[in-house]
């Protein structure tokens, strides 16, 4: 199982995001680095795939975020018999009214928690593609817009678990980031046990932002400045991976756009109006790692992707921008 943990230099977040981070930390013990990445993805307007074993806090994290941001939350528990209509909704005939009407599914929420995505059949997995890419779904041959913001936080079990289906490349590409929470530290687990698991704290959480704030953050993050030297650096990294003999298929142009989008969001959450090289470097793994797994044996040798990414990052030096790295 891929860890996707990134060893980053600790940098303070801006006050608004520090408050969010601290509030999440009162119910999700440890995982501070993963929480930072999730907040970064939210601001970038990108969906998140959390790849980890059950019971490490994925659902609690999603519930805490929904409460703190004042977002409507729906949950989809994936099983092998789940149908696309169970997610998207369906058209039915109302005898009383003598007309067809649309019954919208759980996808019509501002935040959708998709539990164990890779337990759903490939046909059902594909139901998420249009929603995640276009922000709308087609019912009765007509597109229906989803709420804004619209954010998918999905989890998947390690592939060695029974009853799982591999996610196709097209689906993996819809996720801005793939991360892992991992197990908490000894100290954090002791804190969790002393608090009784954190459910009481979760129930007591109050919103400290709104959906309007989320949309504003996304607009403002999009205005963050990226030096042309950093754009060139990102392209060099992508080309190095495309040319790497052990990478079947390197990052696409869409993946490059995703990396820069995430870097701008990371800068914004840290109170900067400009991207620095570390914003790009530190996000290469969570943004590109899941997009490189194209050969059948990739899931059996997850650690090799981190090694290849480390190799490329070491080979291509980051540009120096006015003395800032």
N, C-alpha and C positions, 0 to 999 in steps of 0.2 A: 504494500500500500504506500502510495506517495505521501510524503510528509508535507511538501510544499511550504515548509517553514522557511522564513527568510531571516537571516541574521542581519538586522539593521541597526544602525546607530539610533539610540533613543533620542527623539526630538519632540519637544512639547507640541501638543495640539492647540489649536486656537480655543478660546474660552468656551464657545458653544459646543464644540466637539469634545472638549475635556469633560464638560458636564454630562454629556451623553455617555461617554466612555466610563465615567465614574458610576453613573446610575446602572449601566449594564453590569459593571463589575460587582455590584451589590447582590446580583442574582446568578451571574455566570462567573464561576470562580476560576481565576487564572485566565489563560487564553487572550491576554491583552493584545498581543501582536495580531492574532486572527481577528479580533474585534476591530482593530484599526483598519485592517484590509476590508472588512465588511462595510465599515462606514465610508471608506474610500470608494468602494463599488457603488454604494447608494448615491453618493454625490456625483459619480460619473454616469449615473443612470444605467448601470450594468447589472445583469443578473449574476447570482453567485451559486456555485456548486460546492457543497461541503462534503468531502469524501472521508468518511470515518466510520468507526464501529459504533453500534448503538450505545446510548447511555452516557455520552460525554458532554451533553449540554446543547446540542444543536437546536432542539425544539424550544428550550428555554430561551436561547438567544433570540430566536425569531419572535417569540411572544413578547419578550422584553422590548425589542425594537418597535414592534407594532404599537405597544402601549405608550412608549416614550415619545413616539412620533405622531400619535393620534391617527394611525392608519387603520383602515378596515382590513381585517385579516381573515383569510379562509385557509383551510388545511385540506390537502388531498393526500390520503394514504394510498400509496400505489400497491396494487396486488396484481397477480397474473390475470385475473378476470375483470379488471377495471376496463371500461369502455371509453372511447373518446367523448361520447355524450355525457358521461358522468363528470367530465371536466368542463366541457364547453357549454353544455346545455342541449336543448332539443326543441323541435317544433311539434306542438300537439294541437289537436282539434278540440275546441271548447264547445260542447253540445249546447250548453245554455246560451251562449252568445252566438252560436252558429258561425264561428270564425276560427281561424288558426291563430295561435298565440305562441310566443317564444318564452320558454322557461330557461332563464340564464343559469349557467353552472357556476361553480366556485371560482372559475378563472376571472369572473367579473368582480375582483376585489383589488384594492390598492396594493396589498401585499399578499402573495400566495406562497404558503409553505408547502412544498411538495416533498413528502416523506418517502424515502427509499425509491427514488425515481427509477432505478434500474431493476426494480421488481415488476414494473409495468411492461407489457408486451411492446415490441417495436411499433406496432400500429398505434397503440395508445400513447407512447412517447411522442410520436409525430404530431399529436394533437396540440402540443405546446409550441411547435415551431412558429406558426404564423403569429400567435399571440406574443411570443418573445421578440420576434423580429419587427413586426408591423404595429404592435400595440392595438390590434383588433382581431376579431375572429369572424369567420363566415358562418352564418346560420341562415337557412332558408334562402341560400344563394345571394345573401346581402351581407356586406361587412358591418360589423357592430363594434364601435370603438370601445376600448377598455378604459377604466378610470385612469386619471393622471394624478399622481405618479402611479406607475404600474411596475411592480418589482417582484421577481421570482427568487425565492431562496430555496434551493432544492438540496436534498441530501441523497447520497448513494452509499450503499454498502460496498466493502471490498469485493472484488469480483470472485474471490474464492468462496464467498458465501453461497449457499445453495439457493436456487430459484432466482438468479439474477440474469439480466440480459445486458450485454455491452452497449453503451451509448454510442450511436453512430457519430461520425465526424461532424455532420451537419448540426446535430444537437449540441455536441460539446462546444462548437463554435459560437453558439448563442449565449454561452456564459462568458461574461467578462473575466471572471476569476474562478479558479478552482483552488480551494484551500482545505486544510485539515486542522481540527482543533487539537487532537491528541489528548493524552491524559493530563489532568492537572498535576501540579507539583504536590509534594507531601504537605507542605504548609497550606496550600489552597484546599486540599481535600479535608484537612483537619478543620479549616474554617467552614467548609461546606457542611460537614457533619455537625459542627457546633450550632450552625444556624438551622439545622433540621432539613437541609436540602434546598432552602431558598424559596420554597413555594409561598411562604407568608410575605417575604419581601417582594416577590413577583406580583402578588395580589395588591400590594400597597403602592406599586409604581403609579406615578401620575404623569400625564403628558408634559413634556418640556419643550415641545416643538409641534408643528402642524404640517399637514400635507402641503400647505402653501409655502412653508419654510423650505421643505424638501425641494419643491420646484424652483424656488429662488436660489437655493444653493447650487442646483444643477445649472441654472442659467449663468450664475456668476462664475462658477468653476470653468465653464466653457470659454470665459474671457481671459483666463490666466495665460500669461505670455510664455511662449516656448521659443528659445533661441534657435535660429537655423542650424547652429552647430549640433544641437541636441537632436534635431530631426535627422541630420546626416548620421549621427551616431546610432540612432535607432535603426536606420536603414542598413548600416554596416553590420549590425548585429543580426538582423534578419537574413541578409545575404550570406553571412558566415554560416548560419544554421542551414540555409537552403543548400549550400555547397558541401555541408559536412557529410562524409561518407557513411556515418552511422545514423543519419536522420533521413528516414524515407521521404518525408515531405516537410519542408520548413514553414515558417510563419507566412501566412498570406498577407496581401495588402490590408485586408480587413483586420487581421491580427495586429498589424502595425498601427492602424488607427486606434484600435482598442488600447494598446500600450500608451500611446500619447494621451488619450482621453483619461486613462487611469492616473497617469503622471500629473496631469493638470489638477485632477481631483485631490490627489495626495498633497500637492502644494497648497491647494485651497484649504484643506482641513488643518493645515499647519500655519495658516494665517499669512501665506505668501501669495503675491500676485505674479509670481514667476516660477518656472520649473528649474530645478537644479539637477545635475547629473545623477545624484543618488535617487531621485524620484524615478528615473528611468531604470537604473540598475536594479534597484530593490524590488521592482514590480515585474521584471522579466519572468521570474519563475511562476508566480501565481497567475499571470496573464497569458503566458505562452506554454507553460509546462504541459497542460492538458491538451493543447493543440498539436503536440509533436507525436503523440502516441498513435502511430498509424499501422505498425506491423503487428501480426498476431501474438508475438511473444512480449509485446511492450508491457502488458500488465504483470508479467512474471518477473520483470526486471525493472521496476519503477525507479530504483535508485540511479540507474544509468542516465536518466534524463537530467537529473540534477548535476551529475558529473559532466555531461556534455555542455550544459548551460554554464557551469562554472568555468569550463575550459574556454568557451567562447568569450565570456566576460573578462577572463584573464588576458586573452589574446588581444582584445581590442580596448585600448585605453579610453576612458571617458574624457571628453574635452574639459579644459579648464576655462571657466567663465569668470573673468575678473577676479581670479583667486579663489572662487567658490567651487567646491567639488561636491 
